[in-house]
Amino acid sequence: MIKPLTGNYAAAWGARLARVGVVSAYPITPQTTIVEKLAEFIERGEMDARIIRVESEHSALSAAWGAALGGVRAFTATASHGLLYMHEMLWWAAGSRIPLVMAVVTRTIGPPWNIWTDHSDIMGQRDTGWLIMMSEHNQEVLDSIIQMFKISEDPKVFLPGIVGLDGFILSHTTEPVDIPDQDVVDRFLPERRQPYILKPGDPLIMGNIPSDLRDNVKMRWDIHRSQERAKGVIRDVDREWAKLTGRSYGGLVERYRCDNAKYHIIGMGAWVGDMKEAVDILRDMGYGIGLVKVRYVRPFPGEEIAETLASSKGVIVFDRSVSPGSAGPLYLDVLSHAYIHGVRVPIQNVLAGIAGIDVGYDDIIGGVTMFINALEEGRWPLPSKIQWYFGGGEWWP
Amino acid sequence: MALSIKALPKKKYVLPGNAACPGCPEAIGLKYVGMALGDRAILVIPAGCTSVIQGLAPGSGLSFPIANVPFASSDAVAAGLSAAIDARGEDGVIVVWAGDGGTADIGFATLSGAAERGDNVIHVCVDNEAYMNTGIQRSSLTPYGAWTTTTWTGKREGKKEMPLIMLMHRVPYVATASIAYPTDFIEKLRRAADMKGFKYIHLHAPCPVGWRFNPSKTVEVARLAVQTGMWILFEAINGRVRISPFSLPYKDRKRRKPLEDYLKVQGRFRGIGREDIERIKSMIDDAWNTLLKFT
């Protein structure tokens, strides 16, 4: 059934179709309409779930995690400061190996107060152990939430997962979305599996002090190993979903017009749509360019990216957030994994769209042509390998 | 019918090899939780002394199902667990076992939220009147005049009235208890477990390490707190306050033991003067007068 849905309603539909049993959330712009929609589904009896209307985001994740510890499929959603406020709990959810799914509607972090999107919030969670992905459009939001439950509850993974969507650009923008039939989702998504359930009469203790710190290291190591294993699960789940619905997103990455591409753009999130448009125009202009859309930030698709970059003459990574004193986090991951896999290619970082500055396909074309022209004219590196874009054609340095 | 200790289940929930200090009131209290709720209990425990008392993983000195959780999360985790138990149709009692910090300070917003929503949870505040696990720092439940490692000359502020604050949340059940009165505490836990909604029990738990008294005197000190009127045992079902039998005699201030008996046995009050003692006495009178207005 194709319906016009905002990104947030698509997220709510994803949770509903996944037969979530407990929803717990706290309103924050631009996430609010997810929890509003879920409350409506539940109160109308269209969704058989309990809703816990908590007093903060810290409690939102705590309650969702508590429900998941108790053996029930749970869902929450947040953004920006809410995500930062629950940061501590992200570690506990991942560290306890309890499957759980959260939608993160990306938004800047203050000061100053600013409700527009950038990726500072979601990129700040990379070390928590959660699976983290970003969506390009509303269909991908809905599909990814259902997929994330399956990935999260796979015994090879048993980690919580975040489905990210850009605030307003997706969250409040209506697109036609195919809502799969419940029986299609039921066939795809098995009964909930989790490593253990906290229940009466079973004296299982989660989280007491370890007698041997090596056990603690192994817990962290096992999270890392499960992230690595998740790569295969993500690819399998993508293929299985494609069989049922005809929609494949490529698993961890999507390559767009990468055949015979000499240069590559790397980006993630909603503006990948603008990047595809930019690639089409640049191709028409005669530039041999392709795009690697990063879907999963964690686990990071190092192999796929290195494989694509091995034949590249130049790569430009667009980051929508920055780690001040270093560079854009996506750039840093691309650099590291290219190096790990022995790929040596010029890689430029563009920090753009930060603080919600609007970036269109023309801005992307501007940055890409500047980079390629510098490379071809032997002027690269530009004044810096890390460039800021402030919008309106203004670059620094 | 009065509760008989002999009639209580014999199964042990606090096991040999736990890591409690000698004379630990929390270990005493946990035994009573086991006696009262048995296998129905699931404990949610924020950081604090009981994080240590459990002993080291993969072993355990407690035989409850336990979720160890970060400070500010306990009542919300409990709310989620309670929803899960309900959804799965299990007969469980979710108990938050939190200290004074996890209850009245860092955990307070979460506690207040769960109480206001009426989540089906029992919150036990095991109150040793300071942050003992980090080394005896003051909390909002440290009493006036007490020495701590962040109030070297004695705390200048009084104790927050947590039970009354919870009473004002209009939850179905609020009670105070003391580790010196096991039958009273056990009965209160059982009453709370039989009620739906949010229940709050504030357990007075004198700590020999932090209060500076001989570890063999824990129960005695706890009893003196009640006998001097410093700690009042009461319960409130649906807002109706009733002074519990063990505290009833001390409604009459003449029947209270001298406050000095309670203060003298504790090193933490060593530095206080005559004026401070008078001030504490007037605080006790105020506490009784306020509470009796609700009876």
Boltz contact constraints between the chains, C-beta under 6 A:
constraints:
  - contact:
      token1: [A, 21]
      token2: [B, 87]
      max_distance: 6.0
  - contact:
      token1: [A, 22]
      token2: [B, 83]
      max_distance: 6.0
  - contact:
      token1: [A, 50]
      token2: [B, 83]
      max_distance: 6.0
  - contact:
      token1: [A, 52]
      token2: [B, 79]
      max_distance: 6.0
  - contact:
      token1: [A, 54]
      token2: [B, 76]
      max_distance: 6.0
  - contact:
      token1: [A, 55]
      token2: [B, 113]
      max_distance: 6.0
  - contact:
      token1: [A, 58]
      token2: [B, 72]
      max_distance: 6.0
  - contact:
      token1: [A, 59]
      token2: [B, 76]
      max_distance: 6.0
  - contact:
      token1: [A, 59]
      token2: [B, 110]
      max_distance: 6.0
  - contact:
      token1: [A, 59]
      token2: [B, 113]
      max_distance: 6.0
  - contact:
      token1: [A, 62]
      token2: [B, 73]
      max_distance: 6.0
  - contact:
      token1: [A, 62]
      token2: [B, 76]
      max_distance: 6.0
  - contact:
      token1: [A, 62]
      token2: [B, 77]
      max_distance: 6.0
  - contact:
      token1: [A, 63]
      token2: [B, 76]
      max_distance: 6.0
  - contact:
      token1: [A, 63]
      token2: [B, 79]
      max_distance: 6.0
  - contact:
      token1: [A, 63]
      token2: [B, 80]
      max_distance: 6.0
  - contact:
      token1: [A, 66]
      token2: [B, 77]
      max_distance: 6.0
  - contact:
      token1: [A, 66]
      token2: [B, 80]
      max_distance: 6.0
  - contact:
      token1: [A, 66]
      token2: [B, 81]
      max_distance: 6.0
  - contact:
      token1: [A, 67]
      token2: [B, 80]
      max_distance: 6.0
  - contact:
      token1: [A, 67]
      token2: [B, 83]
      max_distance: 6.0
  - contact:
      token1: [A, 67]
      token2: [B, 84]
      max_distance: 6.0
  - contact:
      token1: [A, 69]
      token2: [B, 67]
      max_distance: 6.0
  - contact:
      token1: [A, 70]
      token2: [B, 81]
      max_distance: 6.0
  - contact:
      token1: [A, 70]
      token2: [B, 84]
      max_distance: 6.0
  - contact:
      token1: [A, 70]
      token2: [B, 85]
      max_distance: 6.0
  - contact:
      token1: [A, 71]
      token2: [B, 84]
      max_distance: 6.0
  - contact:
      token1: [A, 71]
      token2: [B, 88]
      max_distance: 6.0
  - contact:
      token1: [A, 72]
      token2: [B, 84]
      max_distance: 6.0
  - contact:
      token1: [A, 72]
      token2: [B, 87]
      max_distance: 6.0
  - contact:
      token1: [A, 88]
      token2: [B, 70]
      max_distance: 6.0
  - contact:
      token1: [A, 198]
      token2: [B, 42]
      max_distance: 6.0
  - contact:
      token1: [A, 198]
      token2: [B, 65]
      max_distance: 6.0
  - contact:
      token1: [A, 198]
      token2: [B, 67]
      max_distance: 6.0
  - contact:
      token1: [A, 199]
      token2: [B, 90]
      max_distance: 6.0
  - contact:
      token1: [A, 200]
      token2: [B, 39]
      max_distance: 6.0
  - contact:
      token1: [A, 200]
      token2: [B, 40]
      max_distance: 6.0
  - contact:
      token1: [A, 200]
      token2: [B, 42]
      max_distance: 6.0
  - contact:
      token1: [A, 200]
      token2: [B, 90]
      max_distance: 6.0
  - contact:
      token1: [A, 200]
      token2: [B, 92]
      max_distance: 6.0
  - contact:
      token1: [A, 201]
      token2: [B, 39]
      max_distance: 6.0
  - contact:
      token1: [A, 202]
      token2: [B, 65]
      max_distance: 6.0
  - contact:
      token1: [A, 203]
      token2: [B, 63]
      max_distance: 6.0
  - contact:
      token1: [A, 203]
      token2: [B, 64]
      max_distance: 6.0
  - contact:
      token1: [A, 203]
      token2: [B, 65]
      max_distance: 6.0
  - contact:
      token1: [A, 204]
      token2: [B, 65]
      max_distance: 6.0
  - contact:
      token1: [A, 205]
      token2: [B, 60]
      max_distance: 6.0
  - contact:
      token1: [A, 205]
      token2: [B, 66]
      max_distance: 6.0
  - contact:
      token1: [A, 206]
      token2: [B, 67]
      max_distance: 6.0
  - contact:
      token1: [A, 207]
      token2: [B, 68]
      max_distance: 6.0
  - contact:
      token1: [A, 208]
      token2: [B, 54]
      max_distance: 6.0
  - contact:
      token1: [A, 208]
      token2: [B, 57]
      max_distance: 6.0
  - contact:
      token1: [A, 208]
      token2: [B, 68]
      max_distance: 6.0
  - contact:
      token1: [A, 209]
      token2: [B, 56]
      max_distance: 6.0
  - contact:
      token1: [A, 210]
      token2: [B, 57]
      max_distance: 6.0
  - contact:
      token1: [A, 211]
      token2: [B, 56]
      max_distance: 6.0
